[in-house]
Amino acid sequence: MTAPSPADDGREPATMSVANAAVWAMAGQYLSFAIQFLTSVIISRFFLTPPEVGLFSIALAAAMVVSVLQDFGLTRYIAGLPRIDAEAQARCSSVALTFSFVVAGLIAALALPMAHAYHQPALAPMLLIIAGSYLFVPLAVVPMALMARTMSFRCHFSVNVGGALAQGIVALMLAAMGFSAFALAWATLANGAARGIIAQWMRPALPWPLRFDGVKPIVTTGSRLTFLYGWGALGTRTPDMIVGKLLGLLAVGLYSRATSLSDQFRMLMSGAIGSVFFPAFARIRDRGDPLGPAYARVIAGYTAIIWPGMAGLALAAAPVVRLLYGAKWMAVAPLLSTISLTEIFLVMLPMHTDLSVLMGRTNRLIGLYIVDTAVSLSLLAAGSLLWGTQGAAFSRLIYGAFWVLLYGRFIHGIAGFNVRAVMLIYAKSAIACLAALTPLGMTYLFWAGPYVISTGLLFANVVLGGCLWLATMIGLHHPALDDLIGLVAHLPGGRKIHPLLRTMVRV
């Protein structure tokens, strides 16, 4: 998928191709991930205990449920507009500023009730600090949406990495000074401030003077999207609150560490690409081209990379947790194994929300989200009550299988992909995934088990598994191979090895 000229769809010219945009987005995602990941490892290993992490997880989960209002659908609204002028920018910025105060106010209002409900007085000031971070959101929302319209992902790189650096530095400094879980709360505030300042420097779009004339289309679209994302937030953000209420701070600290590590690993592989695909699919829609072939390529890329990655994390959970967090966090390992496997289901139908919004199918999606959320939370509560933290983790696996059944026909109706071709993609991705896992599985079986394997031996198995994965991808002529090799050419020094990879694939 290459960027079209302005004449193709009437939009502003893209500053880079989809492939270049993907490289910059991935670079920002990887570097931000590395900073956040290193910060979490150091803090967990040297400064904070599972109950302290659990306390912050409850506060952040409560804030994130409300934070669905922060964007108010503006990112998707701006990306979907065929054209946008200065007046439209001013209206969007004004709406963003208004809802930032709404979000901050709601989170602040939750402070005392949450502290009382969990019998944790520290939750109140922690939530007030987190509330302050949302006052900076309008400084970043509109500029980043405008950058995405023109595929300016170099600027996205600066915003994301700058925010991650600010968050990491503040978190480490305050944790070392003994601020306990409050170090993480102040770091959240630092991240919001840094992102807003950098975004305005890269693409100025100040929410001033306020302009509310003609905002009805924004509010109408935003209301639907906010309701949609609100239901989604209930399903994705409240698990920590449910586990914390039912099982206590220690349990939620372990559960949240497992889910965050799984989410971070999945976002490392897929999160940046998703931000590139939405404007790319918007251009395909505007040209009137079918979405099916492009969507099949997206499925191929997601399953080819994320399936072996998440399955590998599940298999290597014990040595990974021991290496990263130390002995006091080893109870995370079995939870991580189960939760990581859930991602295999959740990437079988990527971009389900984005495509629904893009093609105007939000009303139907809202109905599915209500069912989705109800089933997700019911399974989580039942699993927690019956089998504790392991039951909570296992409920995610059952939910993942249900999720595919719930959305499969709906997404097919939107994208119009060839079912037989997609099933073949799944089969090839599964075979490549098994090939990647074979070395570590055989090592566990005949040499060293997961709780005694050395770091060097683990790394050797990962490298060998990667080689077997690539060989299998080539042998199967996996449809994602061309896109993956194409990305190599855009990496530093990639042009030198790109022809060699092309030759290997042809052979």
KABEL-V447428 format. One record per residue. RES is the residue in three letters. PHI is phi in whole degrees, -180 to 180 (999 if undefined). PSI is psi in degrees with one decimal (NA if undefined). Layout:
res->RES phi->PHI psi->PSI
res->RES phi->PHI psi->PSI
//
This chain:
res->MET phi->999 psi->114.4
res->THR phi->-109 psi->156.6
res->ALA phi->-73 psi->134.0
res->PRO phi->-80 psi->165.9
res->SER phi->-78 psi->166.3
res->PRO phi->-57 psi->-31.5
res->ALA phi->-69 psi->-20.9
res->ASP phi->-68 psi->-39.3
res->ASP phi->-139 psi->3.5
res->GLY phi->81 psi->2.2
res->ARG phi->-85 psi->171.9
res->GLU phi->-63 psi->148.8
res->PRO phi->-65 psi->139.7
res->ALA phi->-73 psi->140.5
res->THR phi->-80 psi->-13.5
res->MET phi->-157 psi->162.5
res->SER phi->-72 psi->167.6
res->VAL phi->-61 psi->-38.8
res->ALA phi->-64 psi->-45.8
res->ASN phi->-63 psi->-41.3
res->ALA phi->-61 psi->-40.8
res->ALA phi->-62 psi->-39.4
res->VAL phi->-65 psi->-45.9
res->TRP phi->-66 psi->-40.5
res->ALA phi->-64 psi->-42.9
res->MET phi->-66 psi->-39.0
res->ALA phi->-62 psi->-44.6
res->GLY phi->-64 psi->-41.1
res->GLN phi->-65 psi->-44.4
res->TYR phi->-67 psi->-44.4
res->LEU phi->-69 psi->-41.5
res->SER phi->-62 psi->-42.8
res->PHE phi->-61 psi->-45.1
res->ALA phi->-60 psi->-42.2
res->ILE phi->-66 psi->-49.1
res->GLN phi->-66 psi->-38.8
res->PHE phi->-67 psi->-46.7
res->LEU phi->-61 psi->-40.1
res->THR phi->-61 psi->-46.4
res->SER phi->-65 psi->-37.1
res->VAL phi->-65 psi->-47.9
res->ILE phi->-64 psi->-44.2
res->ILE phi->-65 psi->-44.8
res->SER phi->-68 psi->-36.3
res->ARG phi->-78 psi->-35.0
res->PHE phi->-115 psi->-22.2
res->PHE phi->-121 psi->-43.5
res->LEU phi->-112 psi->148.4
res->THR phi->-97 psi->165.6
res->PRO phi->-54 psi->-43.3
res->PRO phi->-62 psi->-35.8
res->GLU phi->-67 psi->-42.6
res->VAL phi->-64 psi->-37.9
res->GLY phi->-62 psi->-39.6
res->LEU phi->-61 psi->-47.0
res->PHE phi->-66 psi->-36.3
res->SER phi->-61 psi->-39.1
res->ILE phi->-65 psi->-45.4
res->ALA phi->-62 psi->-45.7
res->LEU phi->-66 psi->-38.2
res->ALA phi->-63 psi->-42.3
res->ALA phi->-63 psi->-41.6
res->ALA phi->-67 psi->-38.0
res->MET phi->-70 psi->-28.7
res->VAL phi->-63 psi->-41.8
res->VAL phi->-76 psi->-31.2
res->SER phi->-67 psi->-6.5
res->VAL phi->-58 psi->-22.9
res->LEU phi->-79 psi->-15.2
res->GLN phi->-62 psi->-39.9
res->ASP phi->-86 psi->-31.0
res->PHE phi->50 psi->34.9
res->GLY phi->74 psi->9.2
res->LEU phi->-67 psi->-38.1
res->THR phi->-61 psi->-48.2
res->ARG phi->-70 psi->-35.6
res->TYR phi->-64 psi->-46.7
res->ILE phi->-66 psi->-41.4
res->ALA phi->-65 psi->-31.3
res->GLY phi->-84 psi->-13.0
res->LEU phi->-71 psi->133.9
res->PRO phi->-61 psi->-38.6
res->ARG phi->-141 psi->153.9
res->ILE phi->-142 psi->130.6
res->ASP phi->-112 psi->-176.7
res->ALA phi->-64 psi->-36.6
res->GLU phi->-66 psi->-41.7
res->ALA phi->-64 psi->-39.2
res->GLN phi->-60 psi->-43.0
res->ALA phi->-64 psi->-40.5
res->ARG phi->-65 psi->-44.6
res->CYS phi->-63 psi->-40.4
res->SER phi->-65 psi->-37.5
res->SER phi->-66 psi->-41.7
res->VAL phi->-64 psi->-41.5
res->ALA phi->-61 psi->-43.5
res->LEU phi->-64 psi->-43.4
res->THR phi->-59 psi->-46.6
res->PHE phi->-77 psi->-19.2
res->SER phi->-66 psi->-38.2
res->PHE phi->-70 psi->-35.5
res->VAL phi->-63 psi->-47.0
res->VAL phi->-63 psi->-49.0
res->ALA phi->-60 psi->-40.5
res->GLY phi->-65 psi->-41.7
res->LEU phi->-66 psi->-41.9
res->ILE phi->-64 psi->-41.8
res->ALA phi->-63 psi->-37.5
res->ALA phi->-67 psi->-25.8
res->LEU phi->-78 psi->-15.2
res->ALA phi->-56 psi->-57.9
res->LEU phi->-68 psi->-43.7
res->PRO phi->-60 psi->-39.0
res->MET phi->-66 psi->-43.2
res->ALA phi->-60 psi->-39.2
res->HIS phi->-71 psi->-43.2
res->ALA phi->-64 psi->-35.9
res->TYR phi->-100 psi->0.9
res->HIS phi->56 psi->41.6
res->GLN phi->-132 psi->92.9
res->PRO phi->-56 psi->-29.4
res->ALA phi->-67 psi->-17.6
res->LEU phi->-64 psi->-33.1
res->ALA phi->-63 psi->-58.2
res->PRO phi->-64 psi->-30.8
res->MET phi->-64 psi->-42.5
res->LEU phi->-67 psi->-34.0
res->LEU phi->-65 psi->-38.5
res->ILE phi->-65 psi->-45.5
res->ILE phi->-63 psi->-37.0
res->ALA phi->-58 psi->-39.4
res->GLY phi->-61 psi->-29.5
res->SER phi->-65 psi->-27.2
res->TYR phi->-78 psi->-11.0
res->LEU phi->-71 psi->-18.6
res->PHE phi->-92 psi->-9.5
res->VAL phi->-58 psi->-43.9
res->PRO phi->-63 psi->-19.2
res->LEU phi->-71 psi->-20.7
res->ALA phi->-109 psi->-29.4
res->VAL phi->-59 psi->-57.0
res->VAL phi->-69 psi->-45.6
res->PRO phi->-56 psi->-42.3
res->MET phi->-71 psi->-33.4
res->ALA phi->-66 psi->-38.3
res->LEU phi->-68 psi->-37.6
res->MET phi->-62 psi->-42.0
res->ALA phi->-65 psi->-34.0
res->ARG phi->-58 psi->-39.4
res->THR phi->-100 psi->14.5
res->MET phi->57 psi->35.1
res->SER phi->-87 psi->68.8
res->PHE phi->-83 psi->-4.4
res->ARG phi->-65 psi->-38.7
res->CYS phi->-70 psi->-39.2
res->HIS phi->-57 psi->-39.6
res->PHE phi->-56 psi->-48.0
res->SER phi->-64 psi->-42.4
res->VAL phi->-65 psi->-48.8
res->ASN phi->-66 psi->-44.5
res->VAL phi->-70 psi->-39.6
res->GLY phi->-62 psi->-42.6
res->GLY phi->-65 psi->-41.3
res->ALA phi->-65 psi->-40.1
res->LEU phi->-63 psi->-46.0
res->ALA phi->-61 psi->-43.3
res->GLN phi->-64 psi->-45.7
res->GLY phi->-64 psi->-44.3
res->ILE phi->-64 psi->-47.2
res->VAL phi->-65 psi->-43.1
res->ALA phi->-61 psi->-46.2
res->LEU phi->-67 psi->-42.7
res->MET phi->-62 psi->-48.1
res->LEU phi->-72 psi->-35.4
res->ALA phi->-64 psi->-41.4
res->ALA phi->-66 psi->-26.8
res->MET phi->-86 psi->-1.3
res->GLY phi->92 psi->23.6
res->PHE phi->-80 psi->-1.2
res->SER phi->55 psi->-139.8
res->ALA phi->-65 psi->-19.9
res->PHE phi->-66 psi->-23.0
res->ALA phi->-59 psi->-39.6
res->LEU phi->-70 psi->-34.7
res->ALA phi->-67 psi->-46.8
res->TRP phi->-65 psi->-33.0
res->ALA phi->-65 psi->-35.6
res->THR phi->-62 psi->-41.0
res->LEU phi->-64 psi->-42.2
res->ALA phi->-63 psi->-39.1
res->ASN phi->-62 psi->-47.3
res->GLY phi->-61 psi->-43.2
res->ALA phi->-64 psi->-45.1
res->ALA phi->-64 psi->-44.2
res->ARG phi->-62 psi->-42.9
res->GLY phi->-64 psi->-44.8
res->ILE phi->-65 psi->-45.6
res->ILE phi->-67 psi->-41.1
res->ALA phi->-62 psi->-41.1
res->GLN phi->-69 psi->-31.5
res->TRP phi->-70 psi->-39.8
res->MET phi->-76 psi->-37.9
res->ARG phi->-148 psi->83.3
res->PRO phi->-58 psi->130.3
res->ALA phi->-158 psi->65.4
res->LEU phi->-66 psi->139.3
res->PRO phi->-79 psi->52.0
res->TRP phi->-160 psi->137.0
res->PRO phi->-72 psi->154.0
res->LEU phi->-67 psi->143.2
res->ARG phi->-142 psi->116.7
res->PHE phi->-118 psi->2.4
res->ASP phi->-74 psi->139.0
res->GLY phi->72 psi->22.2
res->VAL phi->-90 psi->0.1
res->LYS phi->-56 psi->-46.3
res->PRO phi->-60 psi->-36.9
res->ILE phi->-67 psi->-46.6
res->VAL phi->-66 psi->-40.1
res->THR phi->-63 psi->-49.7
res->THR phi->-64 psi->-44.0
res->GLY phi->-64 psi->-35.0
res->SER phi->-64 psi->-44.7
res->ARG phi->-65 psi->-46.3
res->LEU phi->-66 psi->-38.2
res->THR phi->-66 psi->-41.2
res->PHE phi->-62 psi->-41.2
res->LEU phi->-63 psi->-51.6
res->TYR phi->-69 psi->-26.6
res->GLY phi->-63 psi->-44.4
res->TRP phi->-65 psi->-39.1
res->GLY phi->-63 psi->-39.0
res->ALA phi->-65 psi->-35.8
res->LEU phi->-60 psi->-38.6
res->GLY phi->-75 psi->-33.2
res->THR phi->-98 psi->-24.5
res->ARG phi->-103 psi->-24.9
res->THR phi->-83 psi->-14.5
res->PRO phi->-52 psi->-42.8
res->ASP phi->-61 psi->-38.0
res->MET phi->-68 psi->-39.9
res->ILE phi->-68 psi->-47.7
res->VAL phi->-63 psi->-41.0
res->GLY phi->-63 psi->-40.0
res->LYS phi->-72 psi->-40.7
res->LEU phi->-82 psi->-34.0
res->LEU phi->-121 psi->-10.9
res->GLY phi->101 psi->173.8
res->LEU phi->-66 psi->-40.1
res->LEU phi->-62 psi->-45.4
res->ALA phi->-64 psi->-44.1
res->VAL phi->-71 psi->-30.0
res->GLY phi->-64 psi->-43.0
res->LEU phi->-69 psi->-45.5
res->TYR phi->-64 psi->-44.4
res->SER phi->-67 psi->-34.5
res->ARG phi->-66 psi->-39.2
res->ALA phi->-66 psi->-46.4
res->THR phi->-68 psi->-38.3
res->SER phi->-69 psi->-38.5
res->LEU phi->-66 psi->-41.4
res->SER phi->-64 psi->-44.9
res->ASP phi->-64 psi->-41.9
res->GLN phi->-62 psi->-42.3
res->PHE phi->-66 psi->-40.9
res->ARG phi->-68 psi->-41.6
res->MET phi->-65 psi->-32.6
res->LEU phi->-57 psi->-36.9
res->MET phi->-92 psi->-28.1
res->SER phi->-126 psi->-23.8
res->GLY phi->-61 psi->-42.9
res->ALA phi->-68 psi->-38.2
res->ILE phi->-64 psi->-37.1
res->GLY phi->-60 psi->-37.7
res->SER phi->-67 psi->-25.3
res->VAL phi->-81 psi->-37.0
res->PHE phi->-67 psi->-34.6
res->PHE phi->-61 psi->-54.2
res->PRO phi->-63 psi->-30.4
res->ALA phi->-66 psi->-43.8
res->PHE phi->-69 psi->-31.3
res->ALA phi->-62 psi->-37.8
res->ARG phi->-71 psi->-37.0
res->ILE phi->-63 psi->-44.1
res->ARG phi->-60 psi->-45.3
res->ASP phi->-65 psi->-28.4
res->ARG phi->-80 psi->-13.2
res->GLY phi->82 psi->15.7
res->ASP phi->-82 psi->154.0
res->PRO phi->-67 psi->144.8
res->LEU phi->-86 psi->-22.6
res->GLY phi->-53 psi->-54.3
res->PRO phi->-60 psi->-42.3
res->ALA phi->-66 psi->-38.9
res->TYR phi->-67 psi->-37.4
res->ALA phi->-62 psi->-37.4
res->ARG phi->-66 psi->-37.0
res->VAL phi->-65 psi->-44.4
res->ILE phi->-58 psi->-43.5
res->ALA phi->-60 psi->-45.1
res->GLY phi->-66 psi->-43.9
res->TYR phi->-64 psi->-50.2
res->THR phi->-71 psi->-34.1
res->ALA phi->-64 psi->-34.4
res->ILE phi->-98 psi->-46.9
res->ILE phi->-77 psi->-35.4
res->TRP phi->-57 psi->-55.0
res->PRO phi->-66 psi->-31.1
res->GLY phi->-65 psi->-49.1
res->MET phi->-73 psi->-38.4
res->ALA phi->-65 psi->-37.9
res->GLY phi->-65 psi->-39.4
res->LEU phi->-64 psi->-39.2
res->ALA phi->-63 psi->-42.2
res->LEU phi->-71 psi->-33.6
res->ALA phi->-100 psi->17.7
res->ALA phi->-57 psi->-47.0
res->ALA phi->-62 psi->-53.1
res->PRO phi->-66 psi->-30.8
res->VAL phi->-67 psi->-46.4
res->VAL phi->-64 psi->-42.4
res->ARG phi->-62 psi->-42.3
res->LEU phi->-67 psi->-43.0
res->LEU phi->-82 psi->-48.1
res->TYR phi->-111 psi->-16.8
res->GLY phi->91 psi->178.9
res->ALA phi->-64 psi->-31.5
res->LYS phi->-69 psi->-11.8
res->TRP phi->-110 psi->10.7
res->MET phi->-64 psi->-22.3
res->ALA phi->-66 psi->-11.6
res->VAL phi->-72 psi->-28.7
res->ALA phi->-56 psi->-53.5
res->PRO phi->-64 psi->-32.0
res->LEU phi->-67 psi->-42.4
res->LEU phi->-63 psi->-39.9
res->SER phi->-58 psi->-45.9
res->THR phi->-71 psi->-46.4
res->ILE phi->-66 psi->-36.7
res->SER phi->-62 psi->-37.0
res->LEU phi->-66 psi->-25.1
res->THR phi->-60 psi->-34.7
res->GLU phi->-63 psi->-24.3
res->ILE phi->-60 psi->-40.0
res->PHE phi->-71 psi->-42.1
res->LEU phi->-74 psi->-10.0
res->VAL phi->-105 psi->4.2
res->MET phi->-69 psi->-26.5
res->LEU phi->-131 psi->74.9
res->PRO phi->-69 psi->158.2
res->MET phi->61 psi->29.5
res->HIS phi->-64 psi->-36.4
res->THR phi->-75 psi->-46.2
res->ASP phi->-60 psi->-46.2
res->LEU phi->-66 psi->-36.7
res->SER phi->-64 psi->-43.1
res->VAL phi->-66 psi->-44.6
res->LEU phi->-62 psi->-36.3
res->MET phi->-100 psi->12.2
res->GLY phi->71 psi->34.9
res->ARG phi->-113 psi->32.5
res->THR phi->-69 psi->-33.5
res->ASN phi->-61 psi->-46.1
res->ARG phi->-66 psi->-38.0
res->LEU phi->-65 psi->-36.2
res->ILE phi->-59 psi->-44.4
res->GLY phi->-60 psi->-42.4
res->LEU phi->-66 psi->-37.8
res->TYR phi->-63 psi->-37.4
res->ILE phi->-63 psi->-46.1
res->VAL phi->-63 psi->-44.9
res->ASP phi->-54 psi->-51.9
res->THR phi->-66 psi->-42.8
res->ALA phi->-61 psi->-44.4
res->VAL phi->-68 psi->-43.2
res->SER phi->-59 psi->-50.3
res->LEU phi->-72 psi->-34.0
res->SER phi->-65 psi->-44.4
res->LEU phi->-64 psi->-40.2
res->LEU phi->-64 psi->-47.2
res->ALA phi->-63 psi->-43.4
res->ALA phi->-64 psi->-44.8
res->GLY phi->-62 psi->-41.0
res->SER phi->-65 psi->-44.6
res->LEU phi->-68 psi->-36.5
res->LEU phi->-85 psi->-39.7
res->TRP phi->-133 psi->15.0
res->GLY phi->72 psi->-148.1
res->THR phi->-65 psi->-36.3
res->GLN phi->-67 psi->-34.4
res->GLY phi->-66 psi->-38.7
res->ALA phi->-62 psi->-43.5
res->ALA phi->-66 psi->-43.7
res->PHE phi->-65 psi->-29.5
res->SER phi->-62 psi->-28.5
res->ARG phi->-68 psi->-35.0
res->LEU phi->-68 psi->-43.5
res->ILE phi->-64 psi->-41.0
res->TYR phi->-62 psi->-39.8
res->GLY phi->-60 psi->-43.7
res->ALA phi->-64 psi->-41.6
res->PHE phi->-62 psi->-39.6
res->TRP phi->-58 psi->-43.6
res->VAL phi->-63 psi->-43.2
res->LEU phi->-65 psi->-35.5
res->LEU phi->-70 psi->-42.1
res->TYR phi->-100 psi->-10.2
res->GLY phi->-56 psi->-56.7
res->ARG phi->-64 psi->-37.4
res->PHE phi->-63 psi->-48.7
res->ILE phi->-67 psi->-35.5
res->HIS phi->-62 psi->-38.6
res->GLY phi->-66 psi->-28.3
res->ILE phi->-83 psi->-51.8
res->ALA phi->-83 psi->-28.6
res->GLY phi->66 psi->35.4
res->PHE phi->-76 psi->159.4
res->ASN phi->-78 psi->114.5
res->VAL phi->-62 psi->-43.6
res->ARG phi->-63 psi->-39.9
res->ALA phi->-66 psi->-39.6
res->VAL phi->-69 psi->-39.0
res->MET phi->-63 psi->-35.9
res->LEU phi->-66 psi->-38.3
res->ILE phi->-62 psi->-45.3
res->TYR phi->-57 psi->-43.8
res->ALA phi->-63 psi->-44.8
res->LYS phi->-66 psi->-40.3
res->SER phi->-65 psi->-37.6
res->ALA phi->-66 psi->-41.5
res->ILE phi->-65 psi->-43.2
res->ALA phi->-64 psi->-37.0
res->CYS phi->-63 psi->-45.6
res->LEU phi->-62 psi->-38.0
res->ALA phi->-62 psi->-41.4
res->ALA phi->-66 psi->-31.5
res->LEU phi->-86 psi->-16.2
res->THR phi->-56 psi->-47.8
res->PRO phi->-60 psi->-45.7
res->LEU phi->-68 psi->-38.9
res->GLY phi->-62 psi->-42.3
res->MET phi->-68 psi->-35.9
res->THR phi->-64 psi->-44.5
res->TYR phi->-59 psi->-39.6
res->LEU phi->-74 psi->-39.3
res->PHE phi->-115 psi->-8.7
res->TRP phi->-131 psi->-74.5
res->ALA phi->-135 psi->128.4
res->GLY phi->-73 psi->173.7
res->PRO phi->-63 psi->-26.2
res->TYR phi->-93 psi->-1.7
res->VAL phi->-127 psi->-8.3
res->ILE phi->-62 psi->139.4
res->SER phi->-80 psi->160.7
res->THR phi->-63 psi->-41.3
res->GLY phi->-63 psi->-42.8
res->LEU phi->-68 psi->-37.4
res->LEU phi->-62 psi->-46.4
res->PHE phi->-63 psi->-40.6
res->ALA phi->-62 psi->-38.5
res->ASN phi->-68 psi->-36.5
res->VAL phi->-64 psi->-44.6
res->VAL phi->-64 psi->-46.4
res->LEU phi->-64 psi->-40.1
res->GLY phi->-63 psi->-38.7
res->GLY phi->-63 psi->-39.3
res->CYS phi->-66 psi->-43.7
res->LEU phi->-65 psi->-37.2
res->TRP phi->-61 psi->-48.3
res->LEU phi->-64 psi->-42.5
res->ALA phi->-63 psi->-39.7
res->THR phi->-68 psi->-40.7
res->MET phi->-59 psi->-43.0
res->ILE phi->-69 psi->-44.6
res->GLY phi->-63 psi->-33.0
res->LEU phi->-88 psi->-5.9
res->HIS phi->53 psi->50.5
res->HIS phi->-60 psi->134.2
res->PRO phi->-65 psi->-16.9
res->ALA phi->-80 psi->-12.0
res->LEU phi->-62 psi->-43.1
res->ASP phi->-62 psi->-43.6
res->ASP phi->-66 psi->-40.0
res->LEU phi->-66 psi->-42.9
res->ILE phi->-68 psi->-35.7
res->GLY phi->-61 psi->-35.7
res->LEU phi->-66 psi->-30.9
res->VAL phi->-59 psi->-36.9
res->ALA phi->-63 psi->-22.9
res->HIS phi->-94 psi->-3.3
res->LEU phi->-84 psi->157.7
res->PRO phi->-56 psi->123.5
res->GLY phi->77 psi->1.4
res->GLY phi->-68 psi->-28.0
res->ARG phi->-65 psi->-23.1
res->LYS phi->-77 psi->-36.1
res->ILE phi->-97 psi->-10.5
res->HIS phi->-59 psi->-47.4
res->PRO phi->-61 psi->-36.5
res->LEU phi->-63 psi->-42.6
res->LEU phi->-65 psi->-39.9
res->ARG phi->-62 psi->-39.6
res->THR phi->-65 psi->-41.8
res->MET phi->-61 psi->-42.5
res->VAL phi->-66 psi->-41.8
res->ARG phi->-66 psi->-37.6
res->VAL phi->-66 psi->NA
//
